[in-house]
């Protein structure tokens, strides 16, 4: 059959030829009997033979009342037959019958008058066992009640996947009366997001006969057009008793609560994952800018398409960050991350630069109140309050920014700045879950940023102190050409206590000093300054280097248990020699024209502040053109190499006695100082000048 909704075989092909029985008549086993006007049997069906027990040759031509009805009801039946034949009105009722074998059975009768083309009148009798009818009625009633009262939405679709029936539960779910379902497709009735998938799977069920169980569908219906709902839909193929495919049955259960709980659980899992990632990635160093970049990297793209980490300039400078109601926010951008959006990047404040945001701007409101500001759906007028200027607002509009969230960075009760988030690729607006995650990220990152800020301020103070305590010396002093370098400790550690000094003495002598106070920070820098001052004072007394170190040792021991290493050398150009004493420091290197470079063989001594050990002065020759290289351990030490290997490397770099001293300092720093070593470095290089004066006798 080609008509819409016609039955198909189990293979999915339309049923060909005459329509097959539906199966209901087979269940009822209806017997058909045709009587003439006298009540004699003219036609006798096989079902009649089965019901009454008489074969056709015994029944045909006999009075129906004699073999079909119990004796006590014959008179009544004859009267009813006469009425049907006379009036043409049908009759229905139940009578007990006596079968050929003598048993009785209660049978449902339906009688009606028939008229043929010649005008002859007949009576058609339909009969079936009453117990079968009652059982079928009970089954139908039970099925009907189950369908009507089921909390699950139930529907039957024909082979063209058009609605044939729906139950009240599905009416309520869809918000559409059953009559408006019938004859229409799923697409026509419901604009479900997953309708295409559902229809595809229903066709597959028709073809294969394999059911689909609990297919989750998410969408909206007229019953609740403003809210997403979730349903679990099961599909199975309907067949009649002969295997003819009638269509697809669908069972729908509303699982919105479970779906929302799952979404919430997934959101919580996502938050935990992001927070765990943030804990591992944010605050790996005490560098302010890097910590801000780490926060922005975590936020994009997991939480936003664009993230900016902004600090109040007052916070960066260590001042009070409070803002009045009409006061603008002066903000320094520390980090910006975007998901491939040139317009958004151009609209952002360049990192490291300071920008002014008026009192009406959203980020100003955020840092002034210490509360988040969320604009789920950004309108044109909102862009003007998000961007710094109308030009920047236009760029954000072109980029498609549709949702905005600013969260304050608060640490130790002080608002440091804000985490500024935008969405333009992710179509979903920021919601309460996003706000919760952003606040958690901001709270964790703010502590790290505050630590980095205070460390940076302390480090800058110590570095300023240290630089103020280091000498500025001429390139030529006495009989020496001198060059030096000082490189502060890396950004991830505090300022060290390395120092050097060049001290002019009488008779063209020059004292050279390199030392390293153990420890870091302001205390180390202050101790270094005190030792340098003491060294200058003692050097003016023209003391033997070993004696000078003895005095420094006692002074160091009195400086709050401080310990320092030091090399002290005095160059005498007249004698062309250096007097050198060592207090636990790495040995100086000597470079002589025409000779391989060497590490001076000096008694190592013990660090200053240990006490109880005598120091020794060693005299080494130092002719014009000879060079002496003094340095601190930050130049040569690494985690992966032994100190002997690194000292050998130092000697290989001293391969050119004619190299300018400034170039030599840069060469040593560039080549030897390892990125993994965050210690500070001091280098002092001296070369004996060509002196026309003869050596002293």
PyMOL commands that set and color helices and strands:
alter all, ss='L'
color gray80, all
select helices_A, chain A and resi 24-28+46-52+56-59+64-68+71-87+130-149+168-174+178-181+186-189+195-208+222-224+256-281+288-299+313-316+342-347+362-369+380-386+390-399+432-469+521-539+545-557+633-635+643-653+661-672
alter helices_A, ss='H'
color red, helices_A
select strands_A, chain A and resi 31-35+41-44+91-98+104-115+121-129+153-157+163-166+212-219+229-239+245-254+306-312+329-338+354-357+373-375+403-411+414-423+476-477+480-487+497-504+510-517+564-572+577-583+589-591+598-599+617-621+627-631+681-688
alter strands_A, ss='S'
color yellow, strands_A
deselect
rebuild
show_as cartoon
